[in-house]
Amino acid sequence: MAKEITARTDDYSQWYIDIVKKANLADNSAVRGCMVIKPYGYAIWENMRDQLDRMFKETGHVNAYFPLFIPKSFLSREAQHVEGFAKECAVVTHHRLMNAPDGSGVVVDPASKLEEELIIRPTSETIIWNTYRDWINSYRDLPLLINQWANVVRWEMRTRLFLRTAEFLWQEGHTAHATREEAIAETRQMLDVYARFAEEYMATPVIKGLKTAHERFAGAEDTYCIEALMQDGKALQAGTSHFLGQNFAKAFDVKFLTEDNQQEYVWATSWGVSTRLIGGLIMTHSDDDGLVLPPRLAPTQVVIVPIPKPAAQINEEAEKIMKALRAQGIRVSYDTDEKNRPGFKFAEHEMRGVPVRLGLGLRDLEAGQVEVARRDTKEKKAVPLAGIAEYVAQLLEDIQQNLFDRAARFRAEKTTRVDTFDDFKAILETDIPGFISAHWDGTTETELKIKELTKATIRCIPLDGEVESGTCILTGKPSAQRVLFAKAY
């Protein structure tokens, strides 16, 4: 099965597509630019969703749901917002079909034209803030901490499964606050939640930072982000959290009565992550033999494979092992398929990224042991059946940590500090360029010129970056801090 996957060094883009397809994560659909998320891929998303949902609720947020359709006039109320999304919007103009007069099929009924076109949500700030106007009257109604799990549509012309599709799944948080300080604290808190999720569950090290004015979310005062580095040396924006100021409150006239009986506009945030995280998971950990999944997000953490095929004694022992593993909270399955040989099954589970495989045969039972294979290092060893559940539980934690450490080492090796534009360009011309830490003069003009010349963008201004005076690599003008550049998805 591994031979069906293109090597990363030969064609990284094809390698990625091969893994998505061969591991049964997703497929292209009949609708251009949209994907079908298959059960195994959706199971990974469910694990992500459920963990994030727990983390959101731990920070006081509740879930709600808002309409898929947004009146066109709503987008016109916040000028930067409509400008940012205008070219990506799918528009509903009619509400009915009819049989074609010539019998050739169905056509749009011209009499069903809507009085006002509806936009299929590219994001929900406008419909939500129009609703919040009715929900918020007094300081007693604040803070309002709401999240929704939904789908959105952004009419992408160049798509890639999970990473960039016309329709995708995500969550979007939208909160309202009485003060600027509260809203900024919320924005930073949710950025921290995303970073903790990426590192503790996805085993993906991330850099927290601030987007430049050119890269910030349309309608925001500040956009914070987490940036991850993929194995091909390109960056992936893995999550964003936006401080919206009072822009949407003013656009939709959302005011509250303060404790001093003054009318003030509320302060807002929004934040979101999407199924793009699955693409990031694949590109951070997987290899030329298939998918590699961190145990905390793997749909199946352990698979038991009978050797050579299921037998009464093996089945009995497998049931005992599964019961012990499940008592430890471990997701385990038993491969009872009799149509394929163990070697085929091993390759199949390796392709699907199952973190731990237990090979169990009659000789193993006689010896009181089981063969344990870990997906991350390919290491195999015989382990006593006594205490196997405790051993596997610890092994899963070891695998989780190893994946994070491996990715962190890679990022460290592929992060370079440069002080000249020639060195900057030289790094970008290497096979795996990675992150480049360099000085920038702070102007959008220079930022766009560097992008035009090199295709590298400023991924973020790191929040923990050292304050260091220097000169811009392109213009030679003064700079107060290094920023992080990279080519990106």
Secondary structure by P-SEA (a helix, b strand, c coil): cccccccccccaaaaaaaaaaaacccccccccccccccaaaaaaaaaaaaaaaaaaaaabbbbbbbbcccccccccccaaaaaaccccbbbbcccccccccccccccccccccccbbbbcccccaaaaaaaaaaaccccccccbbbbbbbbbbbbccccccccccccccbbbbbbbbccaaaaaaaaaaaaaaaaaaaaccccbbbbbbbbccccccccccbbbbbbbbccccccccccccccccaaaaaaabbbbbccccbbbbbbbbbbbcccaaaaaaaaacccccccccccccccccbbbbccccccaaaaaaaaaaaaaaaaacccccccccccccaaaaaaaaaaacccbbbbbcaaaaaacbbbbbbccccbbbbbbccaaaaaaaaaaaaaaaaaaaaaaaaaaaabbbbccaaaaaaaaacccccbbbbbbcccaaaaaaaaaacccccccccccccbbbbbbccccccccbbbbbbbcc
